[in-house]
Amino acid sequence: MFERRISPEDVRHALDDGQAIERYPDATPYPSRLVLGWHGDRPLHVVAADVPGEEETIVVTVYEPDPARWEAGFTKRRTP
């Protein structure tokens, strides 16, 4: 996160106010989701897993999506 200049506050904002654009129900050890959030005009993707039965969210990864791999709006992957 820090190498990508993404702060913990940016991640929290994305998780709180962002939009789940993909779900991974079979991910292990916990089901996870891909969330699109924004920090100003900067898009952020956060992959996060909620621990069942707990009020805990595990952040798997955070990155700024590559426009070459995502369609405008960063909610859908481009087809090769």
Buried (B, 14 or more C-beta within 10 A) or exposed (E): BEEEEBEEEBBBBBBEEBEEBBEBEEEEEBBBBBBBBBBEEEBBBBBBBBEEEEEEBEBBEBEBBEEEEBEEEBBEEEEE
